[in-house]
Amino acid sequence: MLQSIQEIQEKTWLTLFKVSKAKQVPTPEIVERRPVVHSSLETPDAKLRPIPRKEDPYRDDVAFSRILDFYLSPEIKKQSETELKLLANAAVSEQVMAWVAEAERCPPQVQHWDSWGEKKDELVTSQGWKYLLQLGTSERLAAIPSLNEEYGGYGRMIQMLKGHLFGPSSATSMFHLILSNGVASLLSTHLHGSKVDGASRALFQHAYERLTSTNGLEGWLSGLWLTERGGGSDLTPTETTATYSPLSTDNNSKDADGFPLGPWVLNGFKWFSTSTEANMAIAIARTSKGLSAFFVPMRRAVTIDGVATTELNGVRVRRLKQKLGTKPLPTAELELNGMRGWLIGKEGKGINEVGIVLNVTRIHLNIGVLGAAGRALSAARSFARVRKVARGTPLSSMPLHMRTLAKSHVTYRAQMMLGFFVTALLARSEKQQLDPPPLLDLVPKSSNDVSCLLRLLGSVVKASSAMDCCGVVQTAMESLGGVGYLENDEMYFNVARLWRDTSSVLIGEGTTDVLATDVVKVMKGKIGSYVMQAYSRWVKSSLPKNDFMAPEVATLSQQWLDLQTAISSNSLEYLTMNGREIMDRVCKLTSGILLVADASRDNDPVAMEVARRWIRPTTFLSGSTVEKELMLDQLIVFGEQRTF
């Protein structure tokens, strides 16, 4: 099976590369935006030498390597090695970087009218963007059934590892794949667990198969239409309405794939949504019973002048958003006017349906920003190895520079441990059995405990990783000096692009304050006692007994006691006001336990130092020497490959 997957990868890339090279005829827009190269820049004195080299994301990222050892069994690690290495190499290849550059240079546009004055509202995206979407689909980044079939209970973990590798090279096309994966989870829930009638069942099954396809040309994309002008993250003020109005028996209207159009009619306005590039969307609208979720096909079949064709299904793009980052990703204001769709779940329970999607997509977003942080730190490491300052001293030997990068690497490793732990919780919640189990399995066996931890940590991991990783990317950008601020076509070293794109995660699918409020409600609200008991059981069972790290274990135990006291002795209102601090405590405690557990596997001195710095950060008055501290910082940043 592994060989067949490798063949599929190589065949897909070969096809895409050949097609893209055949179409490399620069459009006028690309030629127009190309920077002019002045002759003075061609002189040897104007060139930066030596040039930093690109790292191998699979081999050179120590945090990624330890994640593989910690969360995968030895058998699964060996089985997935070739597939992950192939993707890692492709993600930093010149061809993929060229697609990213084209997607950035040629942002999406909407052509509202054709040459004859006919309304068409056609979304136009670059060829590089299309190739990246096809590559992501063929890499099974939304195809969890295929991954589960090959890797058993580790399918979700392999999916997130691949997302970490591909995300920084996706030009934010991963956002589409993330949503598609979340919506596939929603459809799967209803196909396997609820009563779905014949017409909608056939449609949902067809959509699920397309959303989880591994065929880059046949796979579907899904949108998620929530945000309106009056609400933002709060869906309560939703104004879009849905009215039950079945088609008459003599009306044979179909969607673009030949399925009957739904009995519900949606009218309203979505202010910040994925655009009409998708094949379908999940939309929130208000019925007489409250907010409800709807499956809406994007296009419907029509006949114009005797010719069968398709048109948008009662939706039009008002305009595309002009954003700080995620520029290749088409985000739009959408007007819904007679859009037909199907109810998902029960009327008035739309928030619950959206929650199923967000449980998956928030974890994907976390992995995405971790991938961006890893890529930014890789660029910073490469630059530090070759850049010389202060009488020829390389940055890699400058104590302050290395201390700054070491702090970022500690943060990155802590967030990596937390992010993939929540991924393991998600896999277990989906009834995936980790067989054979990893060497150290910290995921609870109780399904109730898994649900409680996932409900708590899902919000924590998305918000905390967004905040921390944005800071990591910004520090990496600063460490490159002026080069870090440049928007060049050398996309591997374009850290400014990564910073722009990761900033969006601070807002998307819940701002930090919204998620902090949710964390407090989970710990103090109706289910608070169950969540706190489950978390307490996990903390006590997961703290390792390691004599080398006894002070760190004691500190973590005290942090847990302090958190329990804070939750039990304060009101919901007061805790909500301090929600960010509560969320930060949960993040630091959980990731600290995971770092100690990781270091205790092999008593690796660098892993132990990372855990110490995260759990018990010291000041410059600690009494150590510059030489010793510099060596530790270099080991944290570069690993054992301290060659400068």
C-alpha positions in Angstrom: 0.0 0.0 0.0 2.8 2.4 0.8 4.4 1.8 -2.6 1.0 2.6 -4.3 0.7 5.8 -2.3 4.2 6.8 -3.4 3.4 6.0 -7.0 0.2 8.1 -6.7 2.2 11.0 -5.2 4.9 10.9 -7.9 2.3 10.5 -10.7 0.3 13.5 -9.4 3.3 15.8 -9.0 4.6 14.8 -12.4 1.3 15.6 -14.1 0.9 18.9 -12.3 4.5 19.9 -13.0 4.2 19.1 -16.7 0.9 21.0 -17.0 2.2 24.0 -15.1 5.4 24.2 -17.1 3.4 24.0 -20.4 1.3 26.9 -19.2 4.1 29.1 -18.0 3.2 31.9 -20.4 3.3 35.1 -18.3 0.1 37.0 -18.2 0.3 40.8 -18.7 -0.4 41.2 -15.0 2.5 39.1 -14.0 4.9 40.9 -16.4 3.6 44.2 -15.2 4.3 43.4 -11.6 7.7 41.9 -12.1 10.4 44.0 -10.4 13.0 45.7 -12.7 16.5 44.3 -12.1 19.0 47.1 -12.3 22.5 46.5 -13.6 24.1 47.7 -10.4 22.6 44.7 -8.6 24.5 42.4 -10.8 27.9 43.4 -9.4 29.4 40.9 -6.9 29.6 43.5 -4.2 25.8 43.9 -4.2 25.0 40.3 -3.7 24.4 38.7 -0.3 26.9 35.8 0.2 26.7 33.1 1.3 23.0 32.5 0.5 21.0 30.7 3.2 20.0 27.2 2.3 16.5 25.7 2.5 16.1 23.1 5.3 14.4 19.8 5.0 11.1 20.2 7.0 11.1 16.5 7.8 14.7 16.0 8.8 15.8 19.4 10.2 12.9 20.3 12.5 13.7 18.8 15.9 10.3 19.5 17.3 8.6 17.7 14.3 11.0 14.7 14.7 10.1 14.4 18.4 6.4 14.6 17.6 6.8 11.6 15.3 8.5 9.6 18.1 6.1 10.7 20.8 2.7 10.3 19.1 3.3 7.5 16.5 4.1 3.9 17.2 7.4 2.7 15.7 5.5 0.7 13.1 3.4 3.6 11.9 6.4 5.9 11.9 8.2 3.5 9.6 5.1 3.0 7.4 4.5 6.7 6.9 8.1 7.8 6.6 8.3 7.7 2.8 5.0 9.5 2.3 5.9 12.3 4.7 9.4 12.7 3.3 8.0 13.0 -0.3 5.6 15.7 0.8 8.2 17.5 2.8 10.5 17.6 -0.3 7.7 18.7 -2.6 6.5 21.4 -0.2 9.9 23.3 -0.5 10.5 22.4 -4.2 11.1 25.2 -6.7 7.9 24.3 -8.6 5.6 24.5 -5.5 7.3 27.8 -4.5 6.6 29.1 -8.0 2.9 28.2 -7.6 2.8 30.1 -4.3 4.5 33.1 -5.9 1.9 33.1 -8.7 -1.0 32.8 -6.3 0.4 35.8 -4.3 1.0 37.9 -7.5 -2.4 37.2 -9.0 -5.0 37.5 -6.3 -8.6 36.4 -7.1 -11.0 38.6 -9.0 -14.7 38.6 -9.8 -15.9 39.2 -13.3 -19.4 40.4 -12.9 -20.4 40.8 -16.5 -19.4 39.1 -19.8 -18.7 40.9 -23.1 -22.4 40.9 -24.0 -23.7 42.4 -20.8 -24.8 39.2 -19.3 -24.5 38.9 -15.5 -22.1 36.0 -14.6 -20.3 36.8 -11.3 -17.5 34.4 -12.2 -14.6 34.0 -9.7 -11.2 34.0 -11.4 -8.2 32.6 -9.6 -4.6 32.0 -10.7 -3.3 28.7 -12.2 -0.8 28.4 -9.3 -3.7 28.5 -6.8 -5.5 25.8 -8.7 -2.4 23.5 -8.7 -1.9 24.0 -5.0 -5.5 23.0 -4.3 -5.1 19.9 -6.5 -1.9 18.9 -4.8 -3.4 19.3 -1.3 -6.4 17.2 -2.4 -4.2 14.5 -3.9 -2.1 14.5 -0.7 -5.3 13.4 1.2 -5.3 16.5 3.4 -9.1 16.3 3.5 -9.4 12.5 2.8 -9.6 11.1 6.3 -11.3 7.8 5.2 -8.4 7.0 2.9 -5.8 7.7 5.6 -7.8 5.7 8.2 -7.9 2.8 5.8 -4.1 2.8 5.5 -3.0 3.9 8.9 -5.8 2.7 11.1 -6.4 4.9 14.2 -3.4 7.1 13.2 -5.1 8.5 10.1 -6.0 11.8 11.8 -2.5 12.1 13.1 -0.9 11.5 9.7 -3.3 14.0 8.2 -2.2 16.7 10.6 1.5 15.9 10.2 1.0 16.4 6.4 -0.9 19.6 7.1 2.1 20.9 9.1 4.4 20.2 6.2 2.2 21.5 3.4 0.5 24.4 5.1 3.3 27.0 4.8 3.6 26.1 1.1 -0.1 26.1 0.4 -0.6 29.9 -0.1 -3.5 29.5 2.3 -5.3 27.0 0.1 -5.2 24.9 3.2 -8.1 27.0 4.5 -10.4 25.4 1.8 -9.2 21.9 2.6 -9.7 22.5 6.3 -13.3 23.6 5.9 -13.9 20.7 3.6 -12.6 18.3 6.2 -14.7 19.8 8.9 -17.9 19.7 6.8 -17.1 16.1 5.8 -17.1 15.3 9.6 -20.5 16.9 9.9 -22.0 14.9 7.0 -20.4 11.7 8.3 -22.1 12.3 11.7 -25.5 12.5 10.1 -24.9 9.7 7.6 -23.9 7.3 10.4 -26.0 8.5 13.3 -29.2 10.3 12.5 -32.3 9.8 10.4 -31.7 11.3 7.0 -34.4 10.8 4.4 -33.8 9.3 0.9 -33.3 12.5 -1.1 -31.0 14.3 1.3 -29.2 11.1 2.2 -28.1 10.5 -1.4 -27.0 14.1 -1.7 -25.1 14.0 1.6 -23.4 10.7 0.7 -22.3 12.1 -2.7 -21.0 15.3 -1.1 -19.1 13.3 1.5 -17.4 11.1 -1.1 -16.4 14.2 -3.1 -15.2 16.2 -0.1 -13.0 13.2 1.0 -11.8 12.4 -2.5 -8.1 12.0 -3.3 -8.6 13.0 -6.9 -7.3 16.6 -7.3 -9.6 17.1 -10.3 -12.8 15.6 -8.8 -12.6 16.6 -5.1 -15.0 19.1 -3.8 -14.5 22.2 -1.7 -17.0 23.5 0.9 -17.6 26.9 2.4 -18.9 27.8 5.8 -21.1 30.8 5.8 -21.7 32.2 9.3 -20.6 35.8 9.8 -23.0 38.7 9.2 -22.8 42.4 9.5 -24.3 42.6 13.0 -22.7 39.7 14.7 -19.1 38.7 14.0 -18.2 35.7 16.1 -21.7 36.0 17.8 -24.3 34.3 15.6 -27.2 35.5 17.7 -28.0 38.6 15.5 -28.1 36.4 12.3 -30.6 38.0 9.9 -30.5 35.5 7.0 -33.8 33.6 6.9 -34.8 30.2 5.7 -38.3 29.4 4.7 -39.7 26.0 4.0 -41.1 26.1 0.5 -40.9 22.7 -1.3 -40.8 22.7 -5.1 -44.0 21.7 -6.8 -44.2 18.2 -8.1 -43.9 19.3 -11.7 -40.8 21.3 -11.0 -37.8 19.1 -11.8 -35.1 21.6 -10.8 -31.7 20.0 -10.1 -28.4 21.1 -8.8 -25.3 21.0 -10.9 -24.8 17.3 -10.1 -28.3 16.2 -10.9 -29.7 16.1 -7.3 -33.1 17.8 -6.5 -32.8 21.3 -5.2 -33.7 21.5 -1.5 -37.1 22.5 0.0 -35.7 25.4 2.0 -35.2 28.9 0.5 -32.5 31.1 2.0 -32.4 34.9 1.8 -29.9 37.3 3.4 -26.4 38.6 3.4 -23.2 37.0 4.6 -20.5 39.6 5.3 -17.3 37.5 5.6 -17.4 34.2 3.9 -15.4 31.8 1.7 -16.4 32.6 -1.8 -18.2 30.8 -4.6 -15.2 28.8 -5.6 -16.5 26.0 -3.5 -19.0 23.3 -4.7 -21.2 23.7 -1.7 -21.5 25.4 1.7 -22.9 25.0 5.2 -24.9 28.2 5.9 -26.6 29.4 9.1 -30.0 30.9 8.7 -33.0 31.7 11.0 -36.2 29.7 10.8 -39.3 30.0 13.0 -37.6 27.7 15.5 -34.3 29.5 15.7 -30.8 29.3 14.1 -30.5 26.3 11.8 -27.8 24.8 9.6 -28.3 24.2 5.8 -26.5 22.3 3.1 -26.6 24.6 0.0 -25.3 23.5 -3.4 -23.3 26.3 -5.1 -24.7 25.8 -8.6 -27.9 24.7 -10.2 -28.7 23.2 -13.7 -30.3 25.5 -16.2 -31.0 25.5 -20.0 -30.3 28.7 -21.9 -31.2 28.9 -25.5 -31.5 25.2 -25.6 -28.1 24.6 -24.2 -27.7 22.8 -20.8 -25.4 24.7 -18.4 -25.2 25.8 -14.8 -25.6 29.0 -12.9 -25.1 30.1 -9.3 -27.8 28.8 -7.0 -29.4 32.1 -5.8 -26.1 33.6 -4.5 -24.0 36.4 -5.9 -20.7 37.9 -4.9 -21.2 41.5 -3.8 -17.4 42.1 -3.6 -14.2 40.4 -2.5 -12.6 41.5 0.7 -9.3 43.4 0.7 -7.3 41.8 3.6 -3.9 42.2 5.3 -3.1 38.5 4.6 -4.4 35.3 3.1 -4.6 37.3 -0.2 -4.8 34.4 -2.6 -7.8 33.0 -0.6 -11.1 34.4 -2.1 -13.1 35.9 0.8 -16.3 37.7 -0.1 -19.5 39.4 0.8 -22.3 37.2 -0.4 -25.9 38.0 -1.2 -28.4 35.1 -0.9 -31.6 35.6 -2.9 -33.7 32.5 -3.2 -30.9 30.1 -2.6 -32.2 26.6 -2.2 -30.8 24.1 0.3 -31.4 21.2 2.7 -31.8 21.3 6.5 -29.0 19.6 8.4 -30.0 18.2 11.8 -33.0 19.7 13.6 -34.4 23.2 13.3 -33.1 25.6 15.9 -30.0 23.4 16.5 -27.7 25.0 13.9 -25.1 26.1 16.5 -24.6 22.4 17.5 -24.1 21.5 13.9 -21.6 24.2 13.3 -19.8 23.1 16.5 -19.1 19.7 14.9 -17.3 21.5 12.0 -15.4 23.9 14.3 -14.2 21.1 16.5 -12.2 19.8 13.5 -11.3 23.1 11.8 -9.9 24.8 14.9 -7.5 22.0 15.4 -6.5 22.2 11.7 -5.9 26.0 12.1 -3.7 25.3 15.1 -1.6 22.9 13.1 -1.5 25.4 10.2 0.0 28.2 12.4 2.4 25.6 13.9 3.6 24.8 10.4 4.1 28.5 9.6 6.0 29.0 12.9 8.2 26.0 12.0 8.9 27.4 8.5 9.7 30.8 9.9 12.1 29.4 12.4 13.7 27.3 9.7 14.4 30.5 7.7 15.8 32.1 10.9 18.1 29.2 11.5 19.4 29.2 7.9 20.0 32.9 8.0 21.8 32.8 11.4 24.2 30.1 10.1 25.5 32.3 7.2 24.9 35.9 8.2 28.1 37.5 9.8 28.2 40.7 11.9 30.5 42.3 14.4 33.9 41.6 12.8 32.8 38.5 11.0 31.0 36.8 13.9 28.1 34.7 12.6 24.7 35.4 14.2 24.7 31.8 15.4 27.4 32.8 17.8 25.9 36.0 19.0 24.5 35.3 22.6 21.6 37.7 22.5 20.5 36.6 19.0 20.6 33.0 20.1 18.8 33.6 23.3 15.9 35.3 21.4 15.7 32.4 18.9 15.9 29.9 21.7 12.9 31.4 23.5 10.9 31.1 20.3 11.9 27.5 19.8 10.9 26.6 23.3 7.4 28.2 22.7 7.2 26.4 19.4 8.0 23.0 20.9 5.5 23.5 23.7 2.7 24.4 21.3 3.7 21.4 19.0 3.2 19.0 21.9 -0.1 20.5 22.8 -1.4 20.7 19.2 -0.7 17.1 18.4 -2.1 16.0 21.8 -5.4 17.6 20.9 -5.2 15.8 17.5 -4.8 12.5 19.4 -7.9 13.4 21.4 -9.8 14.1 18.2 -8.8 10.8 16.8 -9.9 8.9 19.9 -13.2 10.8 20.0 -13.8 9.5 16.4 -13.5 6.0 17.7 -10.1 5.5 16.2 -8.0 3.0 18.1 -4.3 3.6 18.1 -3.2 0.2 17.1 -0.4 -0.5 17.8 -0.3 2.1 20.5 2.5 4.7 20.8 5.2 4.0 23.3 3.7 6.5 25.7 -0.1 6.9 25.4 -1.4 9.9 27.4 -4.9 9.9 25.8 -7.5 8.7 28.3 -9.2 5.4 27.7 -12.6 6.8 28.9 -14.6 8.3 26.1 -16.3 10.7 28.5 -12.9 12.0 29.6 -11.8 12.3 26.0 -14.9 14.4 25.2 -14.4 16.6 28.2 -10.7 17.2 27.4 -11.4 17.9 23.8 -14.2 20.3 24.6 -11.8 22.2 26.9 -8.6 22.1 24.9 -10.1 22.6 21.5 -10.6 26.3 22.2 -7.4 26.6 24.2 -5.2 25.2 21.5 -6.6 27.3 18.7 -6.3 30.6 20.6 -3.0 30.0 22.4 -1.2 28.7 19.3 -2.4 31.7 17.3 -1.1 34.1 19.9 2.2 32.4 20.5 2.9 31.4 16.9 2.2 34.9 15.6 4.8 36.1 18.1 7.3 33.3 17.0 6.8 34.3 13.3 7.3 38.0 14.1 10.5 37.2 16.0 11.8 35.1 13.1 10.9 37.9 10.7 12.8 40.4 12.9 15.8 38.1 13.1 16.3 38.3 9.4 16.6 42.1 9.5 15.5 43.9 6.4 15.3 40.7 4.4 12.6 39.5 6.8 10.4 42.5 5.9 10.7 42.0 2.1 7.9 40.6 0.0 10.0 38.7 -2.5 9.3 35.7 -4.8 11.7 33.6 -2.8 8.7 32.2 -1.0 10.7 29.9 1.4 12.3 33.0 3.0 9.3 35.3 2.6 8.6 35.3 6.4 6.6 38.5 6.0 4.0 36.5 4.1 3.8 34.0 6.8 3.3 36.7 9.4 0.5 38.3 7.4 -1.3 34.9 7.0 -0.9 33.7 10.5 -2.4 36.9 11.9 -5.7 35.9 10.4 -6.0 32.9 12.7 -6.2 35.3 15.7 -9.6 36.3 14.4 -11.0 33.4 12.3 -13.4 31.0 13.9 -13.3 32.8 17.2 -11.2 35.7 18.5 -8.9 35.2 21.5 -11.5 36.8 23.8 -14.4 34.7 22.4 -12.5 31.5 22.9 -11.2 32.5 26.4 -14.8 33.2 27.4 -15.7 29.7 26.1 -12.9 28.1 28.1 -14.2 29.7 31.3 -17.8 28.6 30.6 -16.6 25.0 30.0 -14.7 25.0 33.3 -17.3 26.9 35.4 -20.6 26.4 33.6 -23.1 23.5 33.4 -20.6 20.9 32.5 -17.8 22.4 34.6 -17.7 19.8 37.3 -17.4 16.9 34.8 -14.7 18.8 32.8 -12.7 19.6 35.9 -12.8 16.0 37.2 -11.7 14.7 33.8 -8.9 17.2 33.6 -7.8 16.4 37.2 -7.7 12.7 36.4 -5.6 13.4 33.3 -3.1 15.7 35.2 -2.6 13.2 38.0 -2.1 10.2 35.7 0.1 12.0 33.2 2.7 13.7 35.5 5.7 11.4 35.2 7.9 10.5 38.1 11.3 11.8 36.9 14.0 12.4 39.5 15.9 14.6 37.0 12.9 16.9 36.6 11.5 16.8 40.2 11.4 20.6 40.5 9.4 20.9 37.2 6.9 18.2 38.3 6.4 20.0 41.6 5.9 23.3 39.9 3.2 21.7 37.6 1.5 20.1 40.6 1.3 23.5 42.3 0.0 25.1 39.1 -2.8 22.7 39.0 -3.7 23.3 42.6 -3.7 27.1 42.0 -5.9 26.7 38.9 -8.4 24.6 40.8 -8.5 27.2 43.6 -9.0 30.0 41.1 -11.9 28.2 39.4 -13.7 27.1 42.5 -13.3 30.3 44.6 -14.4 32.9 41.9 -17.6 33.8 40.2 -18.2 33.1 36.5 -18.2 36.8 35.8 -14.9 37.4 37.5 -13.3 34.4 35.8 -14.6 35.6 32.4 -13.1 39.0 32.9 -9.7 37.2 33.5 -10.4 34.6 30.8 -7.2 35.1 28.9 -5.1 34.4 32.1 -7.2 31.3 32.8 -6.8 30.0 29.3 -3.0 30.7 29.4 -2.8 28.7 32.7 -4.5 25.7 31.1 -2.2 26.0 28.1 1.0 26.3 30.1 0.0 23.4 32.5 -1.1 21.0 29.8 1.9 21.7 27.5 4.3 21.6 30.4 3.1 18.1 31.4 3.5 16.9 27.8 7.1 18.4 27.6 8.1 16.6 30.8 6.6 13.4 29.5 8.5 13.8 26.2 11.8 14.5 27.9 11.3 11.5 30.3 11.1 9.1 27.3 14.8 9.3 26.7 16.1 11.8 29.2 17.3 13.9 26.3 19.2 16.8 27.9 17.9 19.4 25.3 14.3 18.2 25.8 14.7 18.5 29.5 16.1 22.0 29.2 13.2 23.0 26.9 10.7 21.7 29.5 12.6 23.6 32.3 12.5 26.9 30.5 8.8 26.5 29.7 7.7 25.5 33.2 10.2 27.5 35.3 11.5 30.4 33.2 14.5 32.0 34.9 16.0 35.5 34.8 19.4 36.6 33.7 20.4 36.6 37.4 20.4 32.8 37.5 24.2 32.8 37.9 25.2 30.7 34.8 28.0 31.6 32.4 27.6 33.1 28.9 29.5 30.1 27.3 27.2 27.5 28.9 24.0 29.4 28.2 25.0 30.0 24.6 25.7 26.4 24.1 22.3 25.4 25.5 20.6 28.0 23.3 22.4 26.7 20.2 21.4 23.2 21.0 17.8 24.2 21.4 17.8 26.2 18.1 19.9 23.9 15.9 19.6 20.5 17.7 22.7 18.4 17.5 23.6 19.9 14.1 25.5 22.8 15.6 27.6 23.4 12.5 28.1 27.1 11.7 
